């Protein structure tokens, strides 16, 4: 099996590659020389391609796409033109305009498109079950410090109009978990954001999204970008009290390995492990939240 890594725009593909190399030979393309040098140091046996066309010309069995969010639709279109299954590292869209472009591309072959928070596949979450009839309300809490953005690292992620800022980049984890738990029939009720500590950011370091499912269940996603550690939690309120699952630890505990193994299964069998309507619901909530609060920083 040959897997192509199209872009190294975030830290995820470096982690992805450690699992992928257990299943396949790797070929990579990345425009940034520093990122490519880091990858080559970690994976000296991987083949290199000069551009996306050259990458696809190596006839891979599947593609892991990790490029800045505005570039996703065009790059994904080229992958789908080859009939290849594609895992798009998050977020596949951050704004309503980006999502509209993505919708048009995905409509060609939705079964070949897989994009998700890795937390959906975290072992502790996949074994967490609750009857939907018992759910009174749900809450997801995301703790992931974004102080590195304040230093100028990956500025496109912090730009609300490009990567969506913390509300989208980190909020995706919480929305994904709740949609995985309760389904895609959900809408945004409201959103708020603030910059409390990392005042150099272009977006925010704290945000809150409120949601409601068609069943009537309300939910919320707290996104805390000022934190001593990385952790995620889902709390479900039931008549019998709280049910809670906490996700912490390393790459395996947070679902990175299981996500790539799900992608390998997709390459072998041809169907995305996350149906597009669920992914569309997640991205729809996030892009609506970004539009509601706008791009002006709150200090």
C-alpha angles and dihedrals in degrees: 000000000000121000122191121212106208105196135348098220096142136025093262100084091056089058091041091055093058090062096035093057089062088064107027150013112262134227120183140194125190131156097208110084095206093053091046092050090052090051093048090051090055096039109027092165094060117107119237128224125200097221142349093276091054090047093054090045089066086073099234122191092226142357134228105204119203113164133131109291098252089056095054100088096052094043092045091050090057091050093049090048085066092050092242127150110243134200109201113202111228138311102035090177134010104177136040091252093051091048092051090054091046092050091058092051097044092050088073093066115353093171089063094055122085123173126155148135107271088231091076086070098042107129094232091052097046089058094046109102134171131171110253089222090063096052116110097167140339136215133188122197120199119194113185121139115230098188089120088067089057088062090059098261113153094348092189090068091056094047109097092210094051114028097007100241123247093318090067104022095051100016088065090073093059097042091047092054093050094046090048088053101042106019137248100291092103139120137194114257099180147332138207135180142183142179107230106160114356097066094168091070123110092213123027141285098219132039143163129205124191120203140181130201123217087250088065097252111142123213143179138204119207114198114194114186094177107074142133090224145013117259141142132203138185119199121191119194114213134169087260093053136265126343112195140181123189123199118203139136135063135330095290094049092047093052104254094127094043091049093055091045088053088052091050088053088052091052090052098043105026103233128106114244090222115052113233094239089064093047090046090053092053094048091043093056093047096047090047090052092049090051093047096055096034128205104288112112119243110217 
